[in-house]
């Protein structure tokens, strides 16, 4: 999987799929970007590759900062 932040910065890493492709499970190290750099970006470009198949998309990050703060405040660590 490759994630590119609008305005620069690209990460490539191995990810896995939840049951029947319902979600992409990201490695733990990606959470540092969600808690930091990505909170100031409007969107991320995502490319998921498996063999010869490729899926591309864009994920809007509106509200990510608020969601992260809410999760930290309401979930035990």
PyMOL commands that set and color helices and strands:
alter all, ss='L'
color gray80, all
select helices_A, chain A and resi 19-21+28-35+37-40+64-74
alter helices_A, ss='H'
color red, helices_A
select strands_A, chain A and resi 2-5+10-12+16-17+24-25+43-50+53-60
alter strands_A, ss='S'
color yellow, strands_A
deselect
rebuild
show_as cartoon
